[in-house]
Structures are given as C-alpha cells and as structure tokens.
C-alpha cells in the first residue's frame, strides 16, 4: 500500500475539534447538557451523576425533545469513539507492573499488552474480564490494522460498532491482508448500507486470501450441537445445531408428526411448544427410567415461593416441578454455611470447597463471570504468611485473577467474610460480594 495515500491519523489532542457535539438548549435553570461544546455533568449532593430527577426537569416543547435526542446521540457517539481511542492509547502508555508479562490480544502486527491490563479496563468500564479483553483487541485491531477505517471512525463518518465488526471479521487474517483490505474498502464502507458493506468485505477477504476464506467457510458449516441454559427463564434452554441436510429434514418431519400426535392426545399448547416437547420425548427415548444422572444444586427453604437452581436462575414451584418431572430425585443434606472447622493444611478439603462454592458461586474478581466450580480457592491472607485454610480466609478466583494478584500488583483483602476489597495498580478500588461489584469513587 502506498503510505502517501493513507490519511494522517488525528492525535488525541484533536478530539474535541473533530467530534465536538452541538451545543444543547438549557434543560433546567443554570444546567445544560453541553455548554460551550463541553459536556456538563450534573450531580446530586453526593457527587453522583444525575440524568433525570424531579428537580431536573425535561423540556416542554416536543421540538426540544427531538433536538435533545439528536444531541444525546451525538454525545453517545463521541463517548464511544473517545473510549476506544483511550484504550488504544493506554496500551502504549501502560507498561507491565511488578512481574507482569506481556501478551498479544490484537491481531498480527498490533502491540503486545500487559497481561492483566484487561482487568483495569474491565473495572473502569464495568465489564467482565473476557469482555474487556475483546474491547482491547478491537481497539488494537482498528488502530494498527485498519488505519483508513480508524480515520473514518474518529471523524464520525462510521459508527463505532460497524468499524468494530469489520475489525473482528479480519482479526485472524495476516496483517498484510488486512492492510490490503483496508486500503480498498476503508473509505468506502461508511457510505454503504451495512448489508452491502458486509458483502463487500466478504468478497475482498475471499479475493485477498482464498485459503483462509475457505477454511473459515468450512468452520461455519462444521456439524455441531449445543445446549445452553437460559438463567431466569423458568428452566428453559437454548438448543443450537448445524446438521447434515438429510438429518435436519428428518428431524423436522419427526417433530411435526409427534406434535400432531400430542395435539390429538389433548395437548392444547401451540405447535412450537408441542415441537419442543416432542424433542424432549425423543431425548428421553420415551423411557423416563433411562434419564441420565444429573446433579442439580437447588437453594430454597420450606416456606419459599422461589428456588435458585445453579445454571438456571430462580424458579417458581411450578417451574421447578416441571424441571424435575420424569426425573429420579436424590436429596443431599444441607451444608451449614455458618459452621466450618479450619484445617491445618494448605489444600482445601472437598467439603469446605463445596461450602464456599454454594456461598460464593462466582469468582470474586470485579465483574467476574467464571463459576466457582472452575476457579481456584485462593487464600486471602496467604498460607505462607499465616493465613488459615478456612471459609473466612478463602474465595474463588479464576486463574487470571489469581495470577494478577500474585504477579501483577493487584492487592486483595477480606475485612469480613464474604466481602473482598480490590486495589488495582492504577488506582482503582472495588468491593466484591455475593451480590456483585461496587466501584469506589476515588
């Protein structure tokens, strides 16, 4: 690619000039959404941001509503662009901390990143660690592998989400291929509908790297079948699969016949519900005694109307009964979370681990998503410094968070059982409990 043909990329100092949102009309006495082109943050007495309160008010004229909607949308776009630019710049500004290593999060040709930086970014944005890694990857790919598209994005000519989708589609391609594609479509995509832009992108990928395009096409059509629980939906699950055409047609016909038979037998539900029920009958082979053994963890009390089922969320009595229908149920006695005897060893006994898992089902890193059953049981006060192996000094940590604490300068304390305080190397403070994450204002 001819480097002289690539537009100069604006630096962060040019941001307000490029993306300055329009000046807003006053929405309350002495308070504007935007004043002199700079966003004004209204706050309550405690300094927390306020969007709408009884004393804040909203415009009376419908024309003002419409005008402010456009201004708010401009602010949102400005914020999304600014956020991605800050992340890309942070990669260059932030070096490793303590014994932290560097890793590659972006595609080929992007800078390496301190391995725990995504925990800082996730904490600042309220994102799960895996999601934060993806956002960093997007920023790296766009800035270093799609210079024309990046330039179009920072000028506001293309929404951030569209630019990100292009970068993700090219993430696994070699750097030379990505630069070639960006040179051909980077300034064209903003003017196309998203459907046309996608078709153009796929065509350029196929032309630039036919072998990679062929492998990705084969991967998209690989035969597979998955079952995914849907928490909070009354015990429902999503089933997704890619089947051979003959198998898929036969399955469709079988479900149609079984759904009709259920209707003739008095099932009054709609056809989609009967088809789903028919698939369940097929899964059991028509023989309830062939149901496989499945361990479900149900948390409830005798007088409760709801039960919490791990992996399925809260269920009412009717939904729980439906979940257990045609199942052989074996009850395991309750583990008392209030009592546990410490052990004089580093290893966590299985019964203590089960107690901790039921009390704290998700890792205790800010905005964590890894389940406790897949995590390490970490000593808050290290065993080597006298920390006991007891529930009051243990908490589940995924391997990345565990290593960040050990090697990356992240400090963790547990002032009381079930409450973990995190201090990050770059000045953030979080409190994590079984109810979620709270970011402490500095």
N, C-alpha and C positions, 0 to 999 in steps of 0.2 A: 504494500500500500504506500502511496506517495504521501510522506509525512506532511508536505506542504499543503496538502488538500484537507487536512484534519483541522477543524476549527479549534482555536485556542480554548482551553477549558478555564472557566472563571474560577478564581480562588474564593475562599470563604469571605474575604473582605468585600467581595462584590455582591453578596447575597441580597442585602436589602435593596440594592439598586435593581437587581434582576427580578426579584419576587415580591416587591413591596405591594401589600394588599391595598385596596381602595380605602379611603377614609370613610368611616361609618358615621351615620347620624347618631345623635345622643339618644340613649335608651333610658336614661334617668338623669336627674339633675346632677351635673358635675361628673357624670360617668359615661365613658364611651367604650365601645368595643375596640376601636382603633382611634388613636389620637396622633395627628401629625405622622401618619404612616407607621406608627409603632403600636403593637398590641398592648392594651392596658388590662392588667389583671385585677379585677375587683376581688375583695376579700372580706370575710366576716371579722368579728372581733378577735378571733384566734389565729387569723392569718391564713385560713383555708380558702381555696378558690371557691367563688360563688358564681353560678351561671344564672339561676333564676330563683329569686326569693320573693316573699310578699312585698318587701320594701324595694325591690329592684325594679320590678315592672317590665312590661313589654309594650311595644308600640300599639297605638290605637288604630292607625290608618293601615288598611290591608296592603297598600303600596309600600309602606315602610317594612312590613313583614317580608314582602318579596325581596326588597332591596337588601335587607339584612341577611336573608337566606343566602343570596349571592355573595355577600361579604364574608359570611361564616365559611362558605365553601372555599373561598379564596384563602382564608386563614388555614383551613384544614390542609389544602394542597401545599401551602407554604410550609406548614409544620412537617408534613410527610417528606418533602424534599430536604428540608433542613435536618431532619432526623437521620436520613440516610447519609447525608454529607458529613454529619458529626461522627457517625460510626466509622465511615471510611477514613476520616482524618484521625480518629482515635487510634486506629491500627498503627499509623505511623508515629503517633506521639507517645504511645504507651509501650514501654519496654517490659521485659519479664521481671517478676518480683520474687525475691528470695531464691529458691531453687527451681522456679518455674521454667518449663521448657517452651519451645515454640512449635506450633503445628500449622498445617495447611488446611484452611477452611474454605477458601475460594477455589476456583478452577485453576488450571495450569497458567502460570505467568503472573499470579497475584502474590502479594507479600505474605509471609508467614505471620502468625498471630500468637501472642502469649496464650498458652493452652487454657487458662482459666478466665480469660477476658470476657468470655460469653456470660459468665456468672455476674460480672459487673454490669454488663449491658442488659441482661435479663432483669436484674434487680432494679435498675433505673427505669426500665420500660414496663415492669410488671409482667414479664414473660417467663414461661417455663424455660429451663436451660436449653433444651433441644430446639425450641422455637428461636431463642436468642442466637444460637449457632447459625441457624438458617438465615436470619436477618443480616448477620455479619457477612455470611457468604454472598448474599445478594448484593450488598454494598461493594464488596471487593470485586465481584464479577463485573458489575456495571461500570465502576470507575476505571478498572485496569484492562478490561477485555472488550468493552463496548464504548469507546470514547465518544463517538458521534451520538449514540443514543443517550449517553450520560449528559452531553451538552444540550440535547433537546429537552431532556427531563428538567435540568436546573433552570432552563428558560421558561418552564411551564408549558411546553408545547405538547407534552405527552404525560398522562397521569402516571404516578409512580408505580401503581400496580401493573400497568401494561409493560413498562420497562422491565420490571422485576420478572414478569412471566417470560419475556424474551430471554433474559439472562439465565433463568432456571432451565429453559429448554436447551440452552447451549452449554450448560455447566460442564458436562462431561466431554465436550469436544476439545481437540487440541487448540492451543492459543492461536496458532496461525490461521486455523479455520474460522475461529470466532472473529478475529480481526477482519478477515476477508468478508465474512457475512455482514459485520457491522459497517464496513466500507460501502457495501452495496445497498443495505436497507436502513441504516441508522437514521437517515434524514427523510426516508420515505414513509416509514411506519406511522409517524404521528398523524399523517394526513389520511390514513386509511381507516375503514371500519375495522373492528377487532377481528371479525371473521376473515376479512381479506388479508389482514396483517398476518394472521396465523397461517393461512395458505401460502402466502409469500415466503414466510420463514421456513416452513417445511420444505418448500421447493428449493430454497437456497441451501439448506442443510444437505438435502439429497444430492444437489449438484456439487457441493464442496467436498463432501466426504461420503461417498456412496456406501462404503463398507460399514461405517458407523451407523448410518441411517438404516441399513438393512438389519444390523444387529438389534437396534432399538425397536424396529418394527416387529421382529421376531419376539422380543421380550414382551411387548404389549399384548401379543396374542398367545403367550405361553399359557398352557392349561393350568388352572388353579381353582381352589375353592376355599373360602374362609368364612368363619362365623365370628361376629364381633358383637359383644354385649352393648346394649344401649342403656346406660345408667339413667334412672329416673323415668323409665317408660313402662313401668309395670311388668318388668321381667321379659321384655321383648329383646330380640337380637336381630342384627342385620346379617344376611347371608349373601355373599357375593362370589360369583364364579365365572370362569371362562371355560366352556366345554366344547368338545367336538360337536359340529353341527348336528350330526345324527343323534347323539346322546341328548342334546338340548331339545330337539324336536320331540323325541320320545318322552322325555320328562314332561314337557308341556302337555302332550296328549294324555299322559297318565294322570297328571294333576287335574286336567279338565274332566276326565271320566270320574275320578274319585270325588271331585267337588260336586258333580251332578248326583252321584250316589248319596252323598251326605245330605243334599237337598231333599231327595226323595225319602230319606230316612227321617226327615223332620228338622234338619238343621236350618234355621231361619236366617242365618247370617248372610252377608253379601258374598259374592263369588270370590273376591280376593281373599277374604277371611277363610273361606272354605278351602281354597287352594293352599293357603299357608298351613291350615290344619291337616290337610292331606299329606303335605310334605313331612309333617311331624309323625304321622302314622307310618309313612314309609321308613322314616329314620328308626322307629322302634320295631320295624319288621312285623307290625301287627301283634307283637307279643310283649306285654309290659314286663314280663319276667326276664326279658333279655336286655333291659335297661342297664347300661354300664354304671359302675360305681362312680359317683361324682361327689366331691367334698364341697359343701356349701357352708359358709360361715354366716349365721343369722344372729343379729344382735337385737334383742327385744326383751320386754318384760310381760308378765301375765296380763296386766291391765292396759297394755299399749295398743293403739289402733294401727301403728305402723311398725314395721321391722326393717332394719338395714341389712341388706344382703350384699356381701362383698362382690363387686363386679357388676351388680345390677341396681344399686342405689336403694332408696326407700320404697317399700312395697306395702300396700294395704293388706288386710286379712284375705280378701278375695283373691288378689293377685298372687299372694304367697301360696294360697291353697292351690291355685292353678299351676304355679311353678312346680309344686310337689306332687301334682296329680300323676298317677301311674308310676310313682317312684317308691322305692323302698327306703324308708327313713330310719336312720340310726342316730340317736341323740348322744352327744358327748357332753359331759358335765361342764358346768360353767367354771371358767378360770377367774378367780377373785383378783381384780386388779389392785385392790387395796393392800394386799399382803404378798410379800415375796421375800424369801430369805437370801441375802447376798451369799455369793460363793467365793471361796479363796482361790480363784484361778482366773486367768485371762480369758479363756474360752467361755462363751455364753451358753449355758445349758439350754437344751431344746425347749423345755417348758417355759423358761424365762423369756426366750426369744418369742415364743408363741404369745405370751402375755404382752410383750412390748408391741408385737405386730398388731394385735387386736386393739390396743390402746392408741397406737400411732400408725395408721395404715399406710402413710405416705412418707417418703424421706423428708427430713426436717431442714433441708436447704430452702432458701427463699424461692417461692413459687415452684417447688419441686413437684414432679409427677411420677417419679419411679416408685413403685409399690414397695412397701417394707419387706415383702417376701423375697424381693430381688435385691435387697440392699444389704450392706454390712451393718452390724450392730456396733456402733462406734462409742468408745469411752469418752465422755465429755471431758473429764479430768483424766488424762492418760494413765493407763495402768502402771507405767514405769514411774510415774510421779505420785503414786499412792492412791489413784482413783479406784474405787471398788467396782466389782462386777455386780451391779445391782440396777434395777429399773430406774432409780433416781439419778444414775450416772451414765445411762445408755440412751442412744437414739439411733434410728435407722438413717444411714447416709448411703447414697449411690456412690459408685467407685470414683466418679469425677469429683464430687463434692468432698469425699474423704481425702483424696489426694490434694485438693485445693487447700484444705485445712492443714495437711501435713507439710506440703512443699510450696504453697503459693501465697503465704502470708495472710490467709483468712483466719480470723480469731473467732472461737465459738465458746460460749459459756451457757450454763443451765442453772440460773439463780434459784429456780424452784422446779420440781419435777414437771415435765410436760411443757416447759417454756424455754426455748432456745434463742439466745441472742447472738447475732452475727455482726461482726465488724469487718468490712472489706478493706483491702489495701488502699483503695482510692476514696475512702472516707464515707462510705455508706453504712447505715446501721438498720438492721431488720430484727423483728421479733417474730418467731415462728412457733405456732401452737397447732394443736389438732384442728383448729378452726381456720387455719390459713396463715397468710403472711401480712404483717403490718410494717410499712416503711416508716421509719422515724425521721421526722424532719430535722435537718441539721441546724 
